[in-house]
Amino acid sequence: MDSDFIDIDQTCELTGLSRGGLAQLRFRGEGPPFYAITPRKIRYRETEVVEWMASKRRQSTADSALAG
């Protein structure tokens, strides 16, 4: 079961985000779902990260989600 979970570094590698960028997304509630095992131990489910990335798919930079 532990293999379902990945740590911050693995999540960064999977998404291409930096640790700081991932932390900002967590802070703003805009990133993939995460599990705070302890205040300093954050884990992600790989399948949820992939689903989150897929939800960010866009056809054009003019898509409404990127405007603003």
Secondary structure, DSSP 8 states (H G I E B T S, - for coil): -GGGEE-HHHHHHHH---HHHHHHHHHHT-S---EEEETTEEEEEHHHHHHHHHHT--S-TTSTTT--
